[in-house]
């Protein structure tokens, strides 16, 4: 709770320097990276282990995704400072933020599972093994991909159905 109390004044300050569209400008990076990582994780589990390339690729893709998630969530806090909120859109925003946090937490947990898989200590568990795909990390990453899908859906709802952040609406009239 204290971290949120510190983040909002920083977001307000950054809103004066960054464009209000900073969140929509960068939000596709973590989405694509999480989907790519989920695909790599599933392939690493299904295909016979060879040299561990898929596992390494999934790890580095997930590392980039975690960094992109942090930047995108911060940009979301900045972008929300310039939007007029109603009761309905505030409710959708709170769900959008909640699923974004779930996305970050599951991606982070998947990353930690990868780190544990890459650098095991002591007795190895049945789900762990150096250079091999981990079922635990795969489950976290697939859950993260599901959460980012729900987060994106709610973000789309805010923009396309309620016009959050849309200054003017332009539509092509039939026959023009």
C-alpha positions in Angstrom: 0.0 0.0 0.0 2.9 2.3 0.8 4.4 1.7 -2.7 1.1 2.8 -4.3 1.1 6.0 -2.2 4.6 6.7 -3.5 3.9 5.8 -7.1 0.9 8.1 -7.7 2.8 11.4 -7.0 5.7 10.2 -9.2 3.2 9.3 -11.9 1.6 12.8 -11.7 5.0 14.4 -12.0 5.9 12.2 -15.0 2.6 13.0 -16.6 3.8 16.6 -17.1 6.8 15.3 -19.1 5.5 12.3 -21.0 2.7 12.1 -23.6 -0.6 10.9 -22.3 -0.4 8.2 -25.0 2.7 6.6 -23.5 0.9 3.5 -22.3 -0.8 2.6 -25.6 2.5 3.3 -27.3 4.4 0.5 -25.5 1.8 -1.9 -24.2 2.1 -4.4 -27.1 5.7 -5.3 -26.2 4.9 -7.3 -23.0 1.8 -8.9 -24.7 3.8 -10.2 -27.6 6.7 -11.3 -25.4 4.4 -13.2 -23.0 2.6 -15.0 -25.9 6.0 -15.9 -27.5 7.4 -17.1 -24.1 4.3 -19.2 -23.5 4.7 -20.8 -26.9 8.4 -21.5 -26.3 7.6 -23.0 -22.9 5.0 -25.3 -24.3 7.3 -26.4 -27.1 10.1 -27.0 -24.6 7.8 -29.3 -22.6 6.4 -31.1 -25.6 9.4 -31.6 -27.8 12.2 -34.0 -26.8 15.1 -32.1 -25.0 18.0 -31.5 -27.3 20.4 -28.7 -26.4 18.1 -26.6 -24.2 17.7 -23.8 -26.8 13.9 -23.5 -26.3 14.4 -23.3 -22.6 17.1 -20.6 -22.9 15.0 -18.7 -25.4 12.0 -18.8 -23.1 14.1 -17.6 -20.2 15.4 -14.6 -22.1 12.1 -13.8 -23.6 10.5 -13.9 -20.2 13.2 -11.7 -18.8 12.5 -9.1 -21.5 8.7 -9.5 -20.8 9.2 -8.8 -17.1 11.1 -5.6 -17.8 8.5 -4.6 -20.3 5.7 -5.3 -17.9 7.2 -3.0 -15.3 7.7 -0.2 -17.8 4.2 -0.6 -19.2 2.5 -0.7 -15.8 4.4 2.5 -14.9 3.3 4.1 -18.2 -0.3 3.1 -17.4 -0.1 5.0 -14.1 1.2 8.0 -16.0 -1.4 7.8 -18.8 -4.3 7.5 -16.3 -3.5 11.0 -14.9 -4.8 12.7 -18.1 -8.1 10.8 -18.4 -11.6 11.8 -17.2 -13.0 8.9 -15.2 -16.7 8.0 -14.6 -18.0 5.4 -12.1 -18.2 2.7 -14.8 -14.8 3.4 -16.3 -13.2 3.5 -12.9 -14.6 0.1 -12.1 -13.3 -1.3 -15.4 -9.9 0.4 -14.7 -9.7 -1.2 -11.3 -10.2 -4.7 -12.8 -7.8 -3.8 -15.6 -5.1 -2.9 -13.0 -5.8 -6.0 -10.9 -5.3 -8.3 -13.9 -2.2 -6.3 -14.8 -0.8 -7.0 -11.4 -1.7 -10.7 -11.7 0.1 -10.7 -15.0 3.2 -9.2 -13.5 3.1 -11.5 -10.5 2.7 -14.7 -12.5 5.4 -13.6 -15.0 7.7 -12.8 -12.1 7.0 -16.2 -10.5 7.7 -17.9 -13.8 11.0 -16.0 -14.1 11.9 -17.1 -10.5 11.1 -20.7 -11.5 13.4 -20.3 -14.5 16.2 -19.0 -12.3 15.7 -21.9 -9.9 15.7 -24.3 -12.9 18.9 -22.8 -14.3 20.8 -22.7 -11.1 19.6 -25.5 -8.9 21.1 -25.9 -5.4 21.1 -29.1 -3.4 18.7 -31.9 -4.1 16.9 -31.5 -7.4 13.1 -31.7 -7.4 11.2 -33.8 -9.9 10.0 -30.7 -11.7 13.5 -29.1 -11.9 16.5 -30.0 -14.0 19.3 -27.9 -15.5 18.7 -27.2 -19.1 15.3 -28.8 -19.2 11.9 -27.3 -19.3 10.2 -26.8 -16.0 6.5 -27.6 -15.7 6.3 -25.0 -12.9 7.7 -22.2 -15.0 5.5 -23.2 -18.0 2.4 -23.1 -15.8 3.2 -19.6 -14.5 4.0 -18.3 -18.0 0.8 -19.7 -19.5 -1.2 -18.2 -16.6 0.6 -14.9 -17.2 -0.4 -15.1 -20.9 -4.0 -15.7 -19.9 -3.9 -12.8 -17.4 -2.5 -10.4 -20.1 -5.3 -11.5 -22.4 -7.9 -10.5 -19.8 -6.0 -7.3 -19.1 -5.9 -6.4 -22.8 -9.6 -7.2 -23.2 -10.5 -4.8 -20.3 -8.2 -2.1 -21.7 -9.9 -2.5 -25.1 -13.3 -2.3 -23.4 -12.4 1.0 -21.8 -11.2 2.5 -25.1 -13.6 1.0 -27.7 -16.8 0.9 -25.6 -16.4 3.9 -23.2 -13.9 6.1 -25.1 -11.5 6.4 -22.3 -8.6 8.5 -23.5 -10.2 9.3 -26.8 -10.3 13.0 -27.4 -12.5 13.0 -30.5 -14.3 10.3 -32.3 -14.0 10.1 -36.1 -16.2 7.8 -38.0 -16.7 7.5 -41.7 -20.3 8.1 -42.6 -21.8 5.6 -45.0 -21.8 6.9 -48.5 -19.0 9.5 -48.0 
